[in-house]
Structures are given as C-alpha cells and as structure tokens.
Amino acid sequence: MKNRFDFMKKKTIDAFNDASISVPFIIPEITKNDKNAVLNALNSRLLTDGPKLHKFESVFAKFTGAKFAVGVSNGTAALHLSLKALGIGKGSEVIIPDLTFVATASSVLLTGATPVLVDVDEDLNISIPSIKKAITTRTKAIIPVHFAGKSCKIRQIASIAKKNHIVVVEDCAHAIGSSIEGKKAGSIGDTGCFSFFSTKIMTTGEGGMLTTNSKEIYNFAIALRERGRSMDDPSEIYAYSWRSGRVPEITALLGLSQLSHLDEWLELRNQIAREYNTTFKDSKDLDTIRDPENVFNAYWKHITVIQNKNIDRVELARILKQD
C-alpha cells in the first residue's frame, strides 16, 4: 500500500510540474487484469445481457448490502428508472439538494415531475431542516446525494420520508463504498443509484447500477430495461426503455474486475485524505470537512475550504504548486 501511495503521489506531482498539460480531474485506474477481462468478454457468444452482467449485478448487490442490483447504461438512467419504478410522474414534486450534478434534476424532469431544490449543510450534504420545510402535499420523493463520497444523514431522511409517505432515491454516484453506521450507500433508501463514468472511483467507461431491497422495484426495473418484454402490457413503459439500456458483457467484466480492487482503492483514498487533514490541521487559511466516527468516506473528492477571503482558487493553486 505504501508503494502504491508513493506512486500516486509522484504521478500527481509530475502532472503539476508538467507545464504542457493541465492536471487531470482523475486518472482512471485500469489494471492489467481489467484489460484481460475486456479481452475475455470478446470471446463470449453473448456480448450483451449475458451471464457476466448477471454476476456483476449479484456481486455488486452483495458489496452494497442491497438484495438486488440492476445494471444500466449510466447513473442518470438509474435515477430515472428508479423514479419511474416508484411511480413518480407529472404533478409530483421531488426534493433534491442544490449542490449536485445536473443529472439529479434532469432525471426528475424526464418523468414530468418537478425538482424542488433545498439547501445543504456545512458538510455539503442535504440539510434535514430544509427537507422538512420543503415537504408539501405534492412531495412524492427525496433524492439525497452522498456528496463527494461522504454519506449523508440517510437514516434520518428515510425516517422523515416514511412519516410523510415519501420514497427515497439515494444518489450514490460519488459514493461507491461509503457507509454510515456500517450500512453502505445504496442499501437504505428505496433505491440506490450508482455511476461508473470514467471519472468515478471505479469505472466501466460508461455505465451505472440501480440497487434496491424491493423485489417489486427490481422486477419493474428489469422489465423497463428489457423494453417491457416481461410485462403483460409493455406499451406504457416502452418509450422509456431506450434511456436505461442493456449492458454489454465487456462493461460487466470490466466492472467485476474493477470491483475486486475497490477496497484497496478506498483505503488508498482515505490514506491520502488523512495526509491532507494532517497538513491543513493548523492552517488559518484552509480547512477540511471532517467526518464523524460513524461515517466511512469514499473520498471521490477531498473537499478543502478556503477560510482566507484574500485567497481565491487561482492563488490557492499557485500556493499548492510550490514544493
């Protein structure tokens, strides 16, 4: 682990020192085993929706602690499919945080429902008081985002939702492997929605996953992904199936290989985060958002807050570039 940490540190420093390139947002970790997995997929007689996808879904469900998982084409499809499976549509309001990626809102709009933006707390996750204030008779769902890899107060949110007969769709795009009180993101809400885009902690290039503990939601999601073939009357959901998309075996095998490294990568990210936290501990200019003891942070991003109003992010980049 120390050798791997030193290698990643050197790679980052080299990127900073190379004036001919910009520092990449993230460098995808594609191992030799990952590459072999993709090549092996090409030898399969089934290139889409085959046994490797079903295995990937099963292993991923076990990893998150959910009963079921459905592979889809991307994280947005997982969100949209979740909302459709939960009956969200025209006339519904869906509470979302105002700090998130556009897909959280666009997935709501795709159903015909209205996204209602609420504030986030100092930890950058959705605010519990703001959720309570925003609930109306039209509120049918909440999409809490585990921002930057840190689990939000999902148990409290689930409790509020239950009292108000509201469903919860966890946006876990940043949070593969994060947990609170030992429960992983994606295993507490009605559904969990993951992204395997190339900037994520584990990647299949494109891709996503829906997790749930409900057999009914699982069956509907599978039917929607399959253009309603397992439904008595598929016409009502046929129009939505193109957005969910079946998953190629290449994607599934790459996902399985990536998942096998995930625990190691999460520990490495936490090791890097501890170095940042130690470095900035006594700084008057910078601060980090610390995690409570009951939270395991996947650290898709490490959030650093500028406390000195005389320093903007351009100046901060110049300071950090200094050795």
N, C-alpha and C positions, 0 to 999 in steps of 0.2 A: 504493500500500500504506500509506503514512504517513497519508493522509487517512482511509482505512478504519480504521486503528488508532485514530486520534484520535476518530473517530465512535463506535467501540465503547467506548472509554474513557469518553466523555461519557455514553453510554447507561447504563453501569454506575453512574457517579457519580449520575446523575439518579435511578436506581432506589433507591440508598441514601438519597438526600435526601428522597425522597417518603415521608413517614410513613404515607400512606394505603394503601400496598401493601407486600407483602413482596418481597424481592429474588428474582427468578425463578431457578430452578435453571439453566435455559438458555433463551435466546431463539432459537427456530428461525429459520434464515436462509432465507426464501422470497423469491426474486427475481422480477422481472417475467417473465423467461424461464421460470422454474418455473411460474408461473401460466398463461402461454400454452401451455406443454407440456400441462398438465392439460386445458385447453380443447380443444386439438387432439385429445386422446385421445377426446373425446366424439364426434368426427366419424368415428371408426373403425367399421367394420361388426363387428369383433371386439372386444368390451370386456374379455374375459378370455383369457389364454393365447394371445395373438396375436404378431405379428412384433416388436412393440416390446419385449415381455418377452424374447424370444429375443435381441434386440440388446442389451438391458440385461445379460443374463447373459453374453454374449460380451465386451462392453466391460469388465464387472466382473472377469471371469476374467483378461483381459489386464492390467488395472490391478494385480491382486494377484500376478500371475505364476503363477497356477494354470492348469491345462489346461482345467478345466471349472468351470461355476457353475450352480447350480440355485436359482431364486427360490422363496421360500416365504413363508408368511403372517407369520412373526415369527422372532426369534432362537431362542426356545425350540423351535420346530418344527424349525429347522436342527439343533440339538443332538440332539433326539430322533430325527430322521430319520437323522442320522449314526450314532448308536449302533445303530439297527435295521439299517442297511445293513452295519454292521461285525459283526453277529452277537451283539451284547450283549443278554443277557436274564437270566432267573431263574437264580440261582446264581453270577452274575458279580459281581465287585467292581470298582468304578471309583474311582480316586483323583482327588480334587478338592481345591482349596485351601480353607481355612476362611475366607478373605476373598474373597467373591464375592456375586453376586446369587443369589437362591433358585432361579432357573431352571436354574443349573448342576446343582444337586442334583435338582430335580424332574424334569428330563429323564431322569436316570438311573432314578429311581423309576418313571417311566412305562413303562420297559422291563421292570420287575420285578427289575432289578439293585440292588445295594446301594452307595450312595455312601460312600466312606471319606475322611474329612476329614483333611488334613495341614496342617502349619504353613506360613507364608510367611516369606520372608527380610526383612531390613531395607528392601529396595526394594519390599516389599509383594507381590511375585510369589512363586509357589510355590517351596518350598525343595527343592533337589536332595537333600540328605541325608534329608529327611523322606519323599520319594518312595521312595528306596531302602529305608528302614526299613519302609515300609508294604506293600511288594510281598509277596504270598503266592501260593500255587498257584491261588487263585481270582481273582487280579487279571487282568483282561482289557483294561482301558483306563485311560488317564490323560486328564483334561481340564484342561490348564493354561490359566489365564486371563491374558491380557495386561492386567494391571490398570491402570485409569485411562489407558490408551493407551500404556503402556511395554511393549515386547516383553520377554517372559520369556526364560529360557535355553532356548529351544525346541530348539536343535540338540543340547544335552546331554540333554535329555529324550527326544528322538527316538532318540538313541543307546542310552540306558538301556532304552527300550521295545523296540527291535529285539533287544537281547541277551536280553530276557526274553519275547519273542514277545507283546508287548502293543501295542495300537493307540493312536494319539494323536489326540484330537479337540481342535483349538485353539478356545478360546472367545475370539473376536475382537470381541465386542460393543462393547468400549471402543476398539478399536484399528484402525479403518479407516485404512489408510495408514501405520501404524507399521511399522518394519523393524528387523532385526538383521543386521549384516554384509551389507547390501544386499538381503536377502531379506525380502519383505513378510510380515506376519502373514497366516496362512491358506494359505501356499504350502509349508509344510514338513511339517506333520502329515499323517495320513491324510485328514483333512478339516479345513476351517476354517469357523467358524460366525459370521455377522455379523448385527447388528441394525440396522434403520433406524427404530427407535422415535423419537418426536418429540424426545427429549432427546439423541439421538446427534449426532455431528459432521455427518453428512449424514442426511437423513430422508426417508421417504416416508409419514410419519404412523404407520403400522404397516408391518411387512414385514421380511424377512430374506433371507439368502443362504447357501447351502452351497457351498464350493469344494473341489475335490479334483483330484488328478493321476491318479486311477484311473478308467478307462472303466467298469469293473465297478460301482464305487460310484455313479458318475454315472447309469448306466442303471437301477440299483435305485432311486435317489432319484427319478428321473423317473417310474418306474413307480409308486412309492408315492404321489407327488403326484397321479398320474392314476388313483388307486383301482385300481391293478394292471392296467389295461387292456392294457398291453404284455406282461404275464406269461402264461405258459401256464396257470398256476393262481393266479388273483388272490385266492382266498378267504383265504389265510393273512395277507395284508397289508391286506386291505380295511378292517379295523377301525381301522387306524392313519391312514388317509388324511385323515380329517377334521381331524387336528391339523396337517397340513402345508399344505394349502390351495393352490389355484391362485392366481395373482397377476393382478390386473386390469391392463389396459393403462394406466389412469390412474396406478397405482402405478409401473409400469415407466418411463413417460415422465418422471414427476417424479424418479425415481431417476437416469435418464440426465442430466437437466438438473442435478441436484444434484452428480452425479459430475464434471461438467465444471468445477465451481467448487472441487473438493475440494483440489487442490494449493495454491491461493491461500489457502483457509481454514486449511490445515495450517501454512502459513508464518506466517499471522497469529497462530495459537495459539502457535507457537514464539516469535514476537516478544514476545507478552505474557508468556510464561513466562520469557524472558530478563530482562524488566524485574523480575519477582518475584525471580528468583535474584540479580540485582544489588542490589535493595533489601534483601534479607534476608541478604546475604553476611556482614556483620559483626555480625549480631544475636546476642545471647546468649540471647534468649528464643524465637526462631523459627529453624527450619532448613528447607531444601528437600531433596528427594531428587534428587540429580544423576544424570545419565545417563552411562554410559561412551561413549567415542567411537564405538563400533561400533553404537550404538542410535539410531534416529530415533524420537522420541516423538511420537505423535499428539496428546497432551495433551487427552484427553477431560476430564480433571480435572488441575489442578495441585495436587499434594499438599504441604501445609505442616505441619511437625511442631512442636508446642509443646514447647519444651525447659524452660520455666519452670513448675515444678509449682504455683506460686502463681497461675497464669493458667489459667482454664478457657475453653471456647469462647465462652461468653456475654461474658466480659470481653474476649476477643480481638476479637469482632465490634464491641464498643464502641470499642476502640482503632483498629481499621481504618476505622471510620466517620469518625474525626476527619480533618480535612483536613491 
